[in-house]
Each structure stands twice: as C-alpha cells, then as structure tokens.
Amino acid sequence: MINIERVIAAVCCLMMSGAVMASTTIPLKGTVIKASDPRIVYTGRISFANPDAPTFSYPGTQIMACFEGTSLKVMAKPMSGYFMAQIDQAEPFKVGFLAPKDSVVTIATALPEGRHLVKLMYIVEGLDLKPVFKGFILDEGRQLAPPPALPQRKIEFIGNSITCGYGNESIERSDPFEYETENHYYSYAAITARNLKAQHWVVARSGIGIYRNYNGPRTGNPDNMPALYEYTLFNDKREWWDFQRYQPDLVCINLGTNDLSTPNFDIKLFTEAYRKFLKTVRGHYPNAKIVLLTGSMLNGKEMELQQATLNELRDEAYKNGDKEVYRFDFTPQTGELYYGASWHPSIWQHEKMAGELTAYLRMIMKWW
C-alpha cells in the first residue's frame, strides 16, 4: 500500500530544493487553436514574424473569432497585460495576464450550446509588456467556425496618452500612471468607432509628440511620433509597417498636447514637424479624410497656439489642392466630469469627447 504521507513529504522536499518535476504538469484539456489559424481575425498593427505568436504594442489591437462549444480559454505570454473580452452581445469585461506564469485565462464557461463570437481588445500600452497572443482552447473536439465579418468603415487614430486612455479608470488626478487604470476600450477613440460602427486602428503612446515629447528639450526628441510611425511596433525598428494592410477612410490625428504642455517649446519647430507629418500621412493614405484634433487637456495660450497652428495647416493644405483635411477641437476639460490619473480625462470626459467627435465625423463622412 502507498504511504500517502511519505509521498507528500517527498514532493515537498523536491519543491523546496528547487527540483523540476515534469510529471507534476497537468495537461490542459480541450482543443488547442493556434494563433495562426486563418479563422481568427486580427485588427491593428501586429507583427506576424512568428505566426503562432503574434505580438503588438498599441492599445486597441483586436482579436476575434467564432467558436463552437460551452467554454473558452485564451493563451498569451505571461504578463502581457490587460484585455477587454466580450462574448456574443454580453457586457464586456476585463481580463489580465498579470503573473509570471499566467499564460492561460478562462474567459467563458457554461455557455449555451451553439456558435459564439469572442472579441478581445488589448487596452493598455504594450511597449514594456511586449504582449504575445498564442491562441484559444475550446471544448474537447470543438473547432472555430467561419470568421466574423469586419465593419466596412475604417478609422485610424494617431495620438498620445489621451487616445490610449491613460488613467481613465482612476478618479484621483494625483494618481500616477498604472496599467490597472488605463483602459482604451473606454477611450474617446474606441467609443467613437463603436458609435460609427467602424473598425479603428490605433498608433498612440503616452508622452509622444509631433516634434517634442512630454517635457522634452526645446529642440525636440528623436523618438517622436513621425520617427516611429513607419514601424509595426512602437520603438522597434526591426519591422517596417506595410501601409497597404490597412487603408482607412478617415484618419484622426490628436497630437500636440505633449509638445506644448510644458514651457520651452518652439512653435516654429512644432509647426514644421506637423506640416511634414501631415504630408507623410497623406502620402500613405491618398484617399482618406484627415482630421486634425486638439485634445481636451490644454487651455489658455497653449491651446490657442495649437488651434491656430492646426487651422493654418488645414488652410495651407486646402490652398495646395488637398480639400480633405479638416479641423476639430474638443471642449477643454474643467474637472466637472472628474479627472483621471495625472489630470487626464476620466471615463466620463472620454464619453463627452466621443459624443462631440461622433457628431462631427457623422457630418463629414455622412456615416448615418
């Protein structure tokens, strides 16, 4: 007869000594669906250098699939960060890969039999986390169904922390940046896209500027948005982005807050850098409408300078024959709708911003 107490004692000794026991690993039950399965739909700037381990760095990246069965697990690199998950038409919820060995997360159980739709949106900035998606686990013997159709309307948002959703889940303006309080799903960009029933792809990073990142030198920073826009992953120049993979109908640029929000900026350098970047965006997207936005965080002299500069660039583009460059100003925040972390817009402020922008974009795009 096996002496259970001796077995337990032996296992404990091995664990305490640091020994690795392969036999202690319990295999996951179910059908494993690799990330390279063609029935999985991806949106956003994603590197498929390894098709079974696609990686990304921008918030708003989405992964979608239709599946059969009653449960669903997601596989990702440990410590990849946070996603918002939605099953069918149920309320979206937040899931995270947060621990060093946290590589499989169950996101649905006890579903009714039949076909279901899963949507995953990456909701934080992945520069440091380097997120990697590795696939799904379905019920034993089940498979993915044909892929879901994407909306025909397409938007690209280019921006900074406001577009990312920095601190929008906080209600204390004194809070620092934390992944736990950043949620792009509740950003003005994501809400506007849902309002308009459009795809939205995001190129945004907190602190980024057109020529000068937050509190940077008067002469500017080399790692600004124009310098990094050409690549698939943020701050990673190993892979050029193929702009033919996504041709938006509409591009919204929300940059300038970091260039101008602290003293020692040069408005001439800002203007010239924005002019060049606008030409770059137009070169990649010859048929898109481009909207130059001012965010909700600037006020006073800095806000007036930004608005005047963007008006000038819009007018200049029009005189040069580009009549599809537009301007839009968000209402500056006052704190009436609370502040998020580090004085950033709260979720309620983002909702207000989305309402304002949705109405304007409906008008210029005729997206009723």
C-alpha positions in Angstrom: 0.0 0.0 0.0 1.2 3.5 -0.9 2.1 5.6 2.1 0.5 8.9 1.2 2.2 10.9 3.9 5.6 9.8 2.6 4.7 10.8 -1.0 3.6 14.2 0.1 6.7 14.7 2.2 8.9 13.7 -0.8 7.2 16.1 -3.1 7.5 18.9 -0.6 11.3 18.2 -0.3 11.7 18.3 -4.1 9.8 21.6 -4.3 11.9 23.1 -1.5 15.1 22.0 -3.2 14.2 23.7 -6.5 13.9 20.4 -8.4 11.7 20.4 -11.5 9.2 17.5 -11.9 7.9 17.2 -15.4 5.3 14.7 -14.1 3.6 17.3 -12.0 2.5 19.3 -15.1 -1.2 18.6 -15.8 -2.0 18.9 -19.5 -4.8 21.3 -20.4 -8.0 19.6 -21.7 -9.6 20.8 -24.8 -8.9 21.6 -28.4 -6.0 24.0 -28.9 -6.4 26.5 -31.6 -3.1 28.1 -32.7 -2.8 31.9 -33.2 -2.0 31.2 -36.9 -5.4 29.7 -37.6 -6.9 31.6 -40.6 -10.3 31.7 -38.9 -9.0 34.2 -36.3 -9.5 37.8 -37.3 -7.0 40.4 -36.2 -7.1 44.2 -36.4 -4.3 46.7 -35.5 -0.6 46.8 -36.1 0.6 43.3 -35.3 3.8 41.6 -36.1 3.3 38.1 -37.5 7.1 37.4 -37.7 6.1 34.2 -35.8 2.6 33.4 -37.0 1.9 31.3 -33.9 2.9 34.1 -31.6 1.7 37.4 -33.0 2.9 40.4 -31.0 1.8 44.0 -30.8 2.3 47.2 -28.8 -0.5 49.6 -29.4 -3.8 49.7 -27.5 -6.9 48.9 -29.5 -5.5 45.9 -31.1 -8.3 43.3 -31.5 -8.6 39.5 -31.9 -11.9 38.0 -32.9 -13.2 34.5 -33.7 -16.4 32.5 -33.9 -16.3 29.2 -31.9 -18.4 26.2 -31.1 -18.9 24.9 -27.5 -19.6 26.0 -24.0 -16.3 27.4 -22.8 -13.3 29.3 -24.0 -9.8 29.9 -22.7 -7.2 32.4 -24.1 -3.5 31.7 -24.3 -0.9 34.5 -24.1 2.6 35.3 -23.0 2.6 35.7 -19.2 2.5 39.3 -18.0 1.1 40.5 -21.4 -1.3 42.9 -19.6 -5.0 43.6 -19.9 -7.7 42.9 -22.4 -11.4 43.6 -22.6 -13.3 40.5 -23.6 -16.8 40.2 -24.9 -18.8 37.0 -25.7 -21.6 37.5 -28.1 -23.6 40.5 -27.0 -22.9 40.2 -23.3 -21.3 43.0 -21.3 -17.6 43.3 -22.0 -15.3 42.5 -19.0 -11.6 43.0 -18.2 -9.2 40.1 -18.1 -5.5 40.1 -17.4 -2.3 38.1 -17.9 -0.6 39.5 -14.9 1.6 36.9 -13.1 4.9 35.4 -14.3 3.3 32.1 -15.1 -0.2 33.4 -16.0 -0.4 32.0 -19.6 -3.9 30.6 -19.8 -7.0 32.5 -18.7 -10.6 31.2 -18.8 -13.0 33.8 -20.1 -16.2 31.8 -20.6 -17.8 28.8 -19.0 -21.3 27.3 -19.0 -22.2 28.9 -22.3 -25.3 27.5 -24.1 -24.5 25.0 -26.8 -24.0 26.5 -30.2 -21.9 29.1 -32.0 -20.5 32.1 -30.2 -18.4 35.2 -31.0 -15.4 36.3 -28.9 -13.9 39.8 -29.2 -10.7 40.6 -27.4 -9.3 44.2 -27.3 -5.8 45.0 -25.9 -6.4 48.0 -23.7 -3.0 49.1 -22.4 0.2 50.3 -23.9 2.4 47.3 -24.6 5.9 48.8 -25.0 7.3 47.4 -21.8 5.0 44.4 -21.5 5.6 43.1 -25.0 2.3 41.2 -25.3 2.0 38.0 -27.3 -1.2 36.2 -28.2 -0.9 32.4 -28.6 -4.3 31.1 -29.3 -7.5 29.7 -27.8 -8.6 26.5 -26.1 -12.0 25.2 -26.9 -14.1 22.3 -25.5 -12.7 18.9 -26.5 -13.5 18.1 -30.1 -14.8 21.6 -31.0 -13.4 23.9 -33.6 -13.6 27.5 -34.8 -16.4 28.5 -37.1 -16.0 30.7 -40.2 -14.5 34.1 -39.2 -16.7 37.1 -38.4 -17.1 39.9 -40.8 -15.4 43.2 -40.1 -17.1 46.6 -40.4 -16.6 48.2 -43.8 -15.9 51.7 -42.3 -12.3 52.2 -41.3 -10.6 54.8 -39.0 -7.1 55.3 -37.8 -6.4 57.2 -34.6 -2.9 58.7 -34.2 -2.3 60.1 -30.7 -0.8 60.3 -27.3 -1.9 59.3 -23.8 -5.4 60.8 -24.3 -6.0 58.4 -27.2 -4.5 55.5 -25.2 -6.9 56.0 -22.4 -4.2 56.9 -19.8 -5.6 56.8 -16.3 -9.3 57.0 -17.3 -10.3 54.3 -14.8 -8.9 56.5 -11.9 -10.9 59.2 -10.2 -7.9 60.8 -8.5 -5.9 63.3 -10.5 -2.9 62.8 -8.2 -2.6 59.1 -9.2 0.4 58.1 -11.2 0.4 56.0 -14.4 -0.6 52.4 -13.8 -1.7 49.7 -16.2 -4.6 48.9 -13.9 -6.3 52.3 -14.6 -5.6 52.6 -18.3 -8.4 51.3 -20.5 -8.5 52.1 -24.2 -11.9 50.4 -24.6 -13.4 53.4 -22.7 -11.3 56.0 -24.7 -13.0 58.6 -26.9 -11.4 56.8 -29.9 -12.9 53.3 -29.2 -16.3 54.8 -28.2 -16.4 56.9 -31.3 -15.6 53.9 -33.5 -18.4 51.8 -31.9 -20.8 54.7 -32.3 -20.0 54.8 -36.0 -19.9 51.1 -36.5 -16.3 51.3 -37.8 -13.0 49.5 -37.4 -10.4 51.6 -35.6 -6.7 51.0 -35.6 -4.5 52.9 -33.2 -1.0 54.3 -33.3 -0.6 56.1 -29.9 1.7 56.3 -27.0 1.7 58.3 -23.8 4.1 61.3 -23.7 4.6 61.3 -27.5 4.7 64.4 -29.5 5.0 65.7 -33.1 8.5 67.0 -32.5 8.9 67.2 -28.7 7.8 64.5 -26.3 6.5 65.5 -22.8 8.8 68.0 -21.1 11.5 67.4 -23.8 14.2 69.8 -24.9 13.3 72.9 -26.9 15.0 71.3 -30.0 12.8 68.2 -29.8 13.1 64.5 -29.2 14.4 61.9 -31.8 11.8 59.3 -30.7 8.8 61.4 -31.6 5.7 60.1 -33.5 6.9 60.9 -37.0 10.1 58.9 -36.4 8.3 55.9 -35.1 5.1 55.9 -37.2 6.7 53.9 -40.0 7.2 50.7 -37.9 4.9 47.9 -36.9 5.8 48.0 -33.2 6.4 51.1 -31.1 10.1 51.8 -30.6 11.1 48.7 -32.5 12.7 49.4 -35.9 13.2 45.8 -37.0 10.0 45.6 -39.0 8.6 48.3 -41.3 4.8 48.6 -41.4 3.1 47.8 -44.7 0.5 50.6 -45.1 -1.3 48.6 -47.7 -2.5 46.2 -45.0 -5.0 48.9 -43.8 -6.2 51.9 -45.8 -8.6 53.9 -43.6 -11.4 56.1 -44.9 -10.6 58.5 -42.1 -7.6 59.5 -40.0 -7.8 61.4 -36.8 -4.6 63.0 -35.5 -4.6 64.0 -31.9 -1.1 65.3 -31.2 0.4 68.5 -29.8 -0.5 68.3 -26.1 2.9 66.9 -25.1 4.8 69.3 -27.4 3.1 72.4 -25.9 2.0 71.5 -22.3 5.3 72.4 -20.6 7.5 75.5 -21.2 10.4 75.8 -23.5 8.7 74.7 -26.7 9.4 76.2 -30.1 6.2 76.8 -32.0 8.0 77.1 -35.4 9.6 73.7 -34.9 6.2 72.3 -33.9 4.5 73.8 -37.0 7.2 72.5 -39.4 7.2 69.0 -37.9 3.4 68.8 -38.0 3.4 70.0 -41.6 5.9 67.3 -42.6 3.9 64.6 -40.7 0.7 65.6 -42.4 2.4 65.1 -45.8 3.6 61.7 -44.6 0.1 60.6 -43.6 -1.4 61.9 -46.8 1.3 60.0 -48.8 0.3 56.7 -47.1 -3.4 57.4 -47.3 -4.2 59.4 -50.5 -7.9 58.8 -50.4 -8.6 59.4 -46.7 -10.2 62.3 -45.0 -7.7 63.6 -42.3 -9.0 65.4 -39.2 -6.6 67.4 -37.1 -7.7 67.4 -33.5 -6.9 69.4 -30.4 -7.3 67.4 -27.2 -9.1 68.3 -24.0 -6.1 68.9 -21.7 -4.6 72.1 -23.0 -6.0 75.6 -22.2 -5.1 79.2 -22.4 -2.2 80.3 -24.5 -1.0 76.8 -25.4 -4.5 75.8 -26.6 -4.8 78.9 -28.7 -1.4 78.3 -30.3 -2.3 74.7 -31.1 -5.6 75.7 -32.6 -4.1 78.5 -34.7 -1.3 76.2 -36.0 -3.7 73.5 -37.0 -6.1 76.0 -38.6 -3.1 77.3 -40.6 -2.1 73.8 -41.7 -5.6 73.0 -42.8 -5.9 76.2 -44.8 -2.5 75.6 -46.3 -3.5 72.1 -47.4 -6.7 73.4 -49.0 -4.8 76.1 -50.9 -2.4 73.4 -52.2 -5.3 71.3 -53.5 -5.9 68.9 -50.6 -9.5 69.7 -49.6 -9.9 66.6 -47.4 -8.1 68.0 -44.4 -10.4 69.0 -41.5 -10.2 70.5 -38.1 -12.0 69.7 -34.8 -11.5 70.9 -31.2 -12.6 69.0 -28.2 -14.1 71.0 -25.3 -11.4 71.6 -22.7 -11.9 69.6 -19.5 -12.8 71.5 -16.4 -12.9 68.8 -13.7 -16.7 68.8 -13.7 -16.6 65.2 -15.0 -13.7 64.4 -12.7 -10.1 63.9 -13.7 -8.4 60.6 -14.3 -4.8 59.9 -13.2 -2.3 62.7 -13.7 -5.0 65.2 -14.8 -6.0 63.0 -17.8 -9.6 62.7 -19.0 -11.8 60.5 -16.9 -14.1 57.9 -18.4 -16.9 60.4 -18.3 -14.8 63.0 -20.0 -14.0 60.4 -22.7 -17.7 59.8 -23.2 -18.3 63.5 -23.7 -15.4 63.7 -26.1 -16.7 60.7 -28.1 -20.1 62.3 -28.3 -18.7 65.5 -29.7 -16.4 63.8 -32.2 -19.1 61.3 -33.3 -21.4 64.1 -34.3 -18.7 65.9 -36.3 -17.5 62.7 -38.1 -21.0 61.7 -39.0 -21.3 65.1 -40.7 -18.1 65.0 -42.8 -18.3 61.3 -43.5 -22.0 61.0 -44.0 -22.0 57.9 -41.8 -25.5 58.0 -40.5 
